[in-house]
Every structure is written in C-alpha cells, then in structure tokens.
C-alpha cells in the first residue's frame, strides 16, 4: 500500500523567510513518481513538480527547490524568500507506474505567509 | 479543450436527491480520475477510467456512488440519495497513458453542498 505523510498541518512564516514543507512516503514499488501540487484559495490544483524514483538530483526552479532522498523516503519542498502569493495549501503525492497510476495524496500543509 | 472542464462549478441539493457531476477531460487523454476533497481534508481517490472501462473503483465510498465514461471522453459521477456527508469538492483529473510520465491535469472541481 502507498502512503504519503505531511506531518506539518499548518505553517506560518513572515514574508521573505525561507520555509520547508516536509513529505515522507511509503511504497513497495521500485518505480514510482512523486509530485507537489499547490492549491491556492481559488481551489484549483496547480502542478509544481514531478520526480521519478530513479532521479535523486535536487531541483531548483526560481525560489522553489526540492530535495529527494530515497534513503529517508522523503521529498521535501523549500520556498526561499517567501512571498504572500505563496500562501496556499501544498500537497505531496505519489503514484506508481503500473497501469493504474492514481495519485495518493498527503493531507496537505497550509502555508500562510504573513506580510 | 485546453484544460479539464467540470460542471457545474457549484451544486446545492437537498438530502435524498440524486446529483450528476460532469467531467470533460483534455482531448486525447485516455486516463480519467475522480477525487473527493472534504473540508480541510486531503484528496481521496474515488475511481479511475482507462478509456471507457473502470479497472479501479475501489475508492467509491458506497453503492450510492457510480460513474461512467462514454466515447473515451466525458465522464459523469452520479451520487444517489445524497447525504450530508457527501458534501465536498469533487475533482476530476485526466492524463495520457502513463500519468506518472506525463503528469495529471486537474479541473477546478464541483463544490457539492447537501442541505
């Protein structure tokens, strides 16, 4: 069975601070995919990143960076120099690569950036 | 179309009535997924379609819930004899075969309120 744990329910930081959102996953599959989605107050899920299990290179996209560590089954997301527009609920998700590729979501972390 | 379209965007219904929620996926996407997001909760998988068949219905919470997909395109999620606990946002996503490789696109959801 697959499971995604986002232990941080809510985080508040002051604008311009850095913040890291934690994600720990469980799967028996050797090939799998990890995702982060952003859900702003408008409600639509916005895709941020997809990472496959064979690529452990960290990725940076502007103020966003992701740290994938198979040894600890973690896929953490860091926002550098946070901005008010970053306020949203962030979901980590996991899928396999064998036919039914449904996403298993964590419960989300609500991030509030205080101006 | 350019994105995943869901209708209606909002639906208020009386307890005991039936409702139909519609999802129009991205043209050419063979896989279609329904998820449910209850207030303050993560996303719960309901059902997965590959073409017109549904190999995984494991997430449907009761026999009051059913879904179909026709022509490999539009899908309808039907909830019979609605209950208050059915109140949630119902999200649809579509992907090319190999969602892990090609990603998933979500619609804006249908907010269902059962009164």
Interface residues (C-beta under 8 A of the other chain):
Chain A: X32 X33 X35 X37 X42 X43 X44 X45 X47 X50 X52 X91 X93 X95 X96 X97 X99 X100 X101 X102 X103 X104 X105 X106 X107 X108
Chain B: X31 X33 X35 X41 X42 X43 X44 X45 X48 X50 X55 X56 X59 X89 X91 X93 X95 X98 X99 X100 X101 X103 X104 X105 X106 X107 X108 X109 X111
